[in-house]
Amino acid sequence: MAGDPGARTRLLVLGAGPAQLGLLEAARARADVHVVAVDRDPAAPGFALADERAVLSSEDEEGIDRLARARQVDGIVSPGADWPVGIAARVAGRIGLAHPIDARTGALATSKARQRETFAEAGVPHARAVEPRDPSVEPPWVVKAPDRQGQRGLALVRSREELEPALAEARAESRTGTVLVEELVDGPEVTVNAFSLDGRFQALTVTDRLTADPPAFGVALAHAWPSEHDTEAAAEVARAAVEALGIRHGPSYTQVRLGGDGPVVMEVAARLGGGHDAELCEAATGVDLNGLAIDAALGRASNRLLQSRTGGAGGAAIAFLVPPVGSLVAVDGVEEAEAVEGVRWVRVYRRPGHVFGPLRRGADRAGAVLATGSTRAEALERARRAADAVRFRVDADAP
């Protein structure tokens, strides 16, 4: 991007991986924004969209603090990743930057255990913690590391024999060694993507979250809009959860299960969704959610972008690409996928040499497709057809 960086607003973006691509693209399109991106992976795909790159973990709080001060940034944002949300809030607070949430809310938003305590106090329906060693409590249960995302340390336990291995895995993944065991709430899962401005919560999209079977429990294979379920009830419980956590400004991402007794909050994130949710929102409604998040991070959010609805599409969908196991040699069929009617883009996350393992977490996905259509079903069919056209050639024998 041309121009004097000193004359432009400096935005520090925590992360340059697949989950940050949409916001980085939106920021790059703004002539008045100079983007400094950090990621521990020197090959992170988002670095190509930044004006400056720093090979630094987005979870290195001291390093982020030093970088923010050295580059005299005007705002910090963590799209698509949970733990850096709290870091962004704390660093912004220490150096006096405007920021959509404070450190307290950042801490709540990055701990599922603390979220549940807050929801209980506020009367927000949520997945209840259980004591699995109580003989009166029967599985199935969900075991998770309460301070992780992307299915790290997450397991569905269907029998008592599966409990100890799941606990050990969750404990190993947890930053603090703590583990959360919850009831399994049966029912479809939806995601409420919203934006709050001066305490006013506005749900923008409610999408169906179509997930894989165990052992890839909880991994989304597709997001489809509009939802086939009760969106008003899901949006209302998301609003209650977001307000209970103190999120008065900025984006929020709430996963909700529609159980037999009504909607139940699974978790809330004070950020954009990591599965290209903001791009789906813009395709569906015309609202530039990435742009809203950028403005919020820079302390200048307004109703302008919230009022930019254009009618959007009748349906929109994200389909994720699942590769075979092995070392990536080449990717074929991208142009074929891009030629499918209604496809907005096709993204491939990995370069040749990357080794794919079996699908267990969101990070094991290899890319995504965004498509629109006159209906939800048409958009989803187009996205899946395009995804099927992308072929990953791998060396299955490579170490």
N, C-alpha and C positions, 0 to 999 in steps of 0.2 A: 504494500500500500504506500503510495507516494505521499509526500508532505512531511512537514516538520513535526516530530512527535511531541515536542514541547508545546506546540500550539493546539494539541488535541487532548481530549479527556483520556486519561490512562485507566484502563480496566484490567485488573488482575484476575485471570480465570484459573481456578484450581482444577486441574485436570485437562488433558488434551486427547483423551481416548474416545471410543465410539459414543459414549454417553454425553460427551460435550460438543460433538460435531455441529449440532443444530445451532446452539448459541454462538459458537465460534464463527459459523457462517454468517449469522445475523450481525454479529459485531463487525466482521470484516466488511460488510456491505455499508457500514456507516463511515462516511469520510471523516467525521469528527471524533472517532474513537480509535485510540491506539491500544492494541491488545498485547498484554504480556501473559503468556500461558506457561504453566508449570506442569510437569509430569515426570515421573521417575523413569519412564520408558523413552529412550532417545528416538525410538521409531514410532512414537505415538502419532496417529494419523492427523490429529488436530494441529500439530505444530506447523503444518503447511499453511494454515489459515491465520497464524498469529504474526504480529509484527516483531515480537521478541519471544524467544523461548528460553526456558530455564529447566535443565534436567535436574529436577528436585521433586521429591515426593510431596504430593498434595496433603499428606498427613504429617509433614515435618513443620510443626507450628513455629519453632524458633526460626527455621529457615524462611518460612513464609513471611514472618514478621520482619526479618532483616531485608528481604527482597522488597516488600511493600514500602518500607521506609526509604530504601536506596533508590527505588524507581519513582518515588513520590506519587504513588497511584492515587486515583480519585475514588476508586471503588473496588470491591472484591466480591466475587461471585463463585459459588460452587454448584454448578448444574449437574444433576444426574448422579451425585455421589453424596452419601450421608455424612460420614465422619468429618470431612472438610467443611461442612456447613457450620459446625460449632467453631472450628478454627477461624473461618472467615468472620464470624460474629465477634469473637474475642479479639482478633487482631484489629478489626475495624474500630472496636470500642477503645482499644489502647491508644491508637494513633489518631483518634478523633474523626473518623470518617463516617459519613451518613451510611446507614445500613438498614435493610428491611426488618431485621430481628435483632434482639439483644442477646447477650451471652447466656442469660437464664433460659430463654426460649431455645437457643441453639443447643444447650445441654439436654433439654427435654426432647428435642426433635431427634437427637442421635442416640437415645437410650430407650429401647422398647420396654424395659422394665419400669423406668420412671414414667413413661407414657401411660402404662396401665394403672399406676398409682394415681396419676392425675385424672384419668378417665373415670376411675372409681369414685373419686371425690366429687367430680362434676356430674356424675350420673350418665356418662356416655356409654352406651352399650359396646362392649369390647370382648374379645376372646379372653376367657378367664384362665388364670393360672391354676394348675392342679398339682397335687402331691402324688406322684406316680407310685410311691412305695406304700401308699395307703391301700390296703387290700380291698376296700370298698370302691375304689376308683378304677374303672376299667378303661383300657385303650379302645379306640385309637387316640393318640396324642401327637402334638406337634412339638418337637424339640428344636430350640434355636439358640444361637449366640445373640444376646440382646443388643449387642453393640456392633453388629455386622449387617451387611446387606448383600444382595445378589446371591442368596441361597448358601452363603458360606456358613457352615455349621448348622444348616437346616435339614431336618429329617422328619419323615412321617413314621411314627412307631405304631405298628399294628398288633404287636404282641409284647408281652413282658420280656421275652427273650431278646427282642430288638432294642430294649431300653438302654442297657449299659453301653453298647457300642455307640449309640446315638449321643448319649451324654458325654462320652469321652471325646467324640469328634467335635461337638459343640464347645466343650471346655477348651480344647486345643485351639479352636478358631477365635474364641472370645478374647478381647483385649484384657479383660480383668479376670478371666477364669470363671466367670459366672455363667449360669445356664438358666434358660426359661423353658418350662414345660407347660403347654397350654392344651385346652380342649380342642378337638378338631371340630370346627364349625362346618357342617355340611351345607352345600348350596353353591350357586354360581358366584364368581368373583368379578367385581367391577372396580374400575379405577376412576376416581373423581379428580380431575385436573381443574384447579381453580386459581383465582388471584384475589388477594385481599388488598384493599386500599382504604387507609384510615379506619380500619376495623370493619369495613363492609366486605363480606365474603361473597364472591361471585363464582359459581360453578360454571365452567366453560364447556367441558365435555365430560360425559360419563361413558366410559368405554368398557366393553366386555373383554376380560382378560382370559384368553384361552391358553391353558397351560398343559405342560407335558405330564406324562405319567411317571410315578417313581421308577427308578431312583432320581430322576430329574424333577423331584417334587417342588412345585412352586415356580418353575422356570416357564416364562411366557413364550409361547410359540407364535402368538398373534394378538393384536389389539384390534377390536372392531367397533366402529361407531356408525349409527347410534346403538346404544345398548338395547337388547331385547327385553330388559327387565324394568323394575320400578325405579326410574332415575330420580324422581322427586324424593323418595324415601332415602335413597343412597346419598344424594346431595345434602339432605338435611342432617343426617348423622355425621357426614363429613364436616359440615359447617360447625356443628357442636364440638367435634374433636379438635378442629383447627383453633377455634376460639378458646377451648380449654387449655391448649398449649401456649396461648399468648401470641399466636401468629396474627398480627394486625396489618402487616404489610407484606407484599411479595407473593410469590407463587407457593402453592402447596400441592401435594400429591398424596392422596389418601386411598388405601386399598380397603375395600369393604366386601365382606361376605354376606350374601343374602340368605340367611338361615331361615329355618321354619318359623321362628318367633320374630322375624324382622331383620333389618340390616345390622351387622356387627362390624365395628372397626377393627381391622387387623393391625394397621400401622399408618402413621402419618409422617411425611417428610416435608420439611420447610424448604423446598427446592423444586426444580423441574424434574419430571420423571426421566429415568435413565433409558427408556425404551423408545426414544424419539416421540414422546407424547406431545411435546410442544409443536413439532412439525405436523403431527396428525391434527392437532387442534386448529392450526392455521388452515390446513387443507379442508377441514370439516366446516369451520365457522367463519374463516377470514380473520380471526383475531390473532395478532402476532404475539403469541405468548413468550417466545424468545425475546422479542423486543421489550415486552413488559418487564421481564426479569433483568435485562440490561439496565433499563431505566431505574428500576428499584434499587439495584446495586449502586447506581450512581447518585441516588438520592433525588431523583427527579420524576418519579412515577406520577402519571396523571390519568385522567379518564379518556384521554385522546385515543389511545390504542384499544382500551376496553370497549370503546364505542365504534370500533372499526369493523363491525360485523358486515359481511358482504353477502350473506346467504350461503356461502360455501358450497358444499356438495351434498347430494342426497345420502351418500355413504362414504366412509373412508376407513382404511385398514392398513395396519403394519403387519407384515409377515416376516419372521426372522429366518435366516438361513442356517441350517444345521449341517455341518460338514461330516464326512467320514473320518474315522480315526487314522492319523498318520501325519507325516511331514508334508506340508503344502508344496506342491510343485508348480501348479498353475491354476488359474480360474478361467473357465470358458463360459460362454453363453450370456455374458452381461449385456451385450448389445441386443441380443434376442429378447432378454427380459425387459430392457428399456423400451422395446418396440411394442410391448403389450399395451393395448388401449387402456388409458386411465392411469398408467404408471407415472408417478411424479419423479421418482428417483430410485436408483439401486445403489446400495452402499456395501462394499466389501471391506471388512475391517482389517484383514491380515495380509501380510506379504509372503511370498515364497520363502520357505524355510521355517515358518511357524509350525509348531507341532500341535495338532488337535488331539485332545483326549476325548473320552466318551462324554456325552451331554450329561452334566450334573448341575451346572450353575449357569447363570446368565452370561458369564464371561466365556463360556464354551461355545456360544453362538458365533457365527462367522460373518454375519452381515444382516441386512434388512432391506425390505422393499416397502415403499409407500405408494398406495394406489387409491384412486377415488372412483366412484361410480354413481349411478342414479339411485341405488339402494345400498344398504349395508351388505346384503348378500352378493351383489355384483362387485362391490369394492373388494370384499374378502376373496372372492373367486379370482379376480384379476391379480391381486397381490400374491396369492398362492400359486397361480399359474406362472407368474413371473419368477417367483422363488424357485419353482421346479426347473426353470430353464437354466438357472445358474448351476454349473457343475464344477466341483472342486476335485482336481486331480491331486492325489496324495501318494506318497511312498509309504505304504503300510508297514514296511519292514525297517524303516529308519528308526534309530533309537530316540 
